[in-house]
Amino acid sequence: MGKKKGSGGLSTEIPSSTDNSGESFDLDKQYPEFLGWESIGFHRGLGREFWQIIIELIGTATNVFIIAILVPLLEPFPEIRGYQTVAGGVFALVYTIFDIGTNFGLNRFIAEFRVKNVRKMLQYASFCIWYQSFTGLAQVTILSWMTFQVVVHSQFAYITWILLLGLQKQYPGWLGIMRQILEGMQHYSKVEIIGFLQGQIVERVTTIGFVLAFRYYGETHVGLGFLMGIIIGNVIGSYVDDIAFELVAGYYLHKILKKYFGLSLRDIFRVKYDRDVLRDIIFYSLQGSILPVIGSFAGTFGFFTYVGNINAYTTWNAIIGRGISFAGQIRQFGDFALQNSIAEAYPNGKKKLAEFYFSSSVKWRYMFMIMLAFIIIAIFPFFVVLINELRALQYYKGAELFILPGVMVRLLWPFVEMPDAIMWGTKRITQINIIRIGEEFAKIFFVWLFVIVMRVQETWGMFGLFFLIGLNNWVPTWIKTIVCYIYINKKVMRLKVYWRSTIVIPVIASLPNIGMAQLWYNVFFFPIKAVIGLEFTLALSIVLLFIVVIFTYFPLVAALGGLDDYQLFTFRKAVTLAGPSKPLFKAVEWLVLKGVGLAKRLGWHARFPIPYEEAHQEIKELMEIKRQALQANKEGKD
């Protein structure tokens, strides 16, 4: 096949495989105007995750140094995070009430109308911008007055300045919407560039700068104090970058609108809405507003119940949170854009494609999560050394107790998140709101039952604290999840998980991780640590283990029959969208093809496939709809 360039100059060439099976699936020649991120299919969500791999690897390795250097600066005491948590809960209900007008689910409308009517898509975004601008101004004014008149005389007087500074984020109130539109349009390369620059670099620089400045000021001015100086610097530093990167996201969005649709950023700010757009906004916002209000009430009730009944709640919240955060890398891989993909397919009549997106999302999500879970389990001894020997974590001793439970929680969490994505994507917004309202009332009941009646924080010991803080409303959340799955399977579409290729094969392929990690820890770790120090040794260990695992894990999955022909095609097409991770995954792709060849010789290849034929046909039909909409938009423009 000839080399072609997709959006953003990305090559969408699929190199010939051992049997050229991918060529029969590739639609690039048939639809040359929709290449790269504009081409419809699961490869976009998978390509986004591949794009993130190098960034995640860099972030994971540098986290060791961040913990060693930044924790003493930003969070030398657990109470710092605890105070910010308390401040976030005081006005949470008010913020939610003011957001009533934008509770209609912007992302799913962007994903749906980007295919058939881009101008209408921009109307939904425009409403959010103007609504948040005016209500944000009202929030800043009213709540600032309330803080000076009421809060300063209450038990929360010590967080007055944190509240006032946090309030400023409510105006203009739509920071992040440009990136949200980019995500809904599934231009994930731009989303990830912004996320990396903002989250990994700029926000850290601005936060450190403001923290150092206010920390110094607090040390020399007892009226503010050392602790409060750090917190205020943190609040300001983490907000400044939001403003800057809204402009960056706007720049990227303008280029995409101009290139593909002949529109500009100015069109997003136009105050002109079709009747059906306003109907959707009003209808779904009104019903959607009930849930956040009840949810905020439930959250506020739970928050004050915890604070009033759990001794040293802020400290325990920080320690348990720190322990679970070590398992947080498992959740770095998202849902492969499940809601956006389903919203693009299902409302346009492509039910089989929506079902395929679900099965593929579960498969690939757990393929990555199981790999990372076994890595974290394998390097658990490294975490123990880190927490006990790193001075920056001297106040977090005991956090290691919550790492492995955190792994189990993270592994189950995708099944909790996916029903919401499906219900929103299929426009079952009323139904999910009703179910969620029941969940919020259940949260109030179970908080009352567990904390006030049963007092599990005292009678269950350490597990009780983890159950309340770490699991956080686990019982009502799973009740809601089960109800959602029953409804979806009966009323919306059939959901199927292909367990052998999704769970069993990845678990088998992950078992060597433990042996490799133990070998490194017992033979090499401590001698190297004695030479270059703890921080460098931990970073080196993480990088080497991750690289070795990724070069063995995926080929093993392929050799065990975990990839059918269409999943292999999807994998290879996603590699073309992998951005900075592309060199890494090109090498992995070569090994995966060797694994597929071995599986064919053993008779294992494609023994556990995900049916794709009907879904692929619906992708073609959706591409035709997109082509017709593009032509209609150009004719309307002219």
Buried (B, 14 or more C-beta within 10 A) or exposed (E): BEEBEBBBEBBBBBBEBEEEBBEEBBBBEEBEEBBBBBBBBBBBBBBBBBBBBBBBBBBBBBBBEBBBBBBBBBBBBBBBBBBBBBBBBBBBBBBBBBBBBBBBBBBBBBBBBBBBBBBBBBBBBBBBBBBBEBBBBEBBEEBBEBBEEEBEEEEBEBBBBBBBBBBBBBBBBBBBBBBBBBBBBBBBBBBBBBBBBBBBEBBBEBBBBBBBBBBEBBEEEEEBEBBBBBBBBBBBBBBBBBEBBBEBBBEBBBBBBEEBBBBEBEBBEEEEBEEEBEEBBEEBBEBBBBBBBBBBBBBBBBBEBBBEBBEEBBBBBBBBBBBBBBBEBBBBBBBBBBBBBBBBBBBBEBBBBBBBBBBBBBBBBBBBBBBBBBBBBBBBBBBEBBBEEBEBBEBBEBBBBBBBBBBEBBBEBBBBBBBBBBBBBBBBBEBBBBBBBBBBEBBBEBBBEBBEEBEBBEEBEEEBBBBBBBBBBBBBBBBBBEBBBEBBEEEBBEBBBBEEBBBBBBEBBBEBBBEBBEEBBEEBBEEBBEEEEBBBBBBBBBBBBBEBBBEBBBBBBBBBBBBBBBBBBBBBBBBBBBBBBBEBBBEBBEBBBBBBBBBBEEEBBBBBBBBBEBBBEBBEBBBEBBBEBBEEBEEEEE
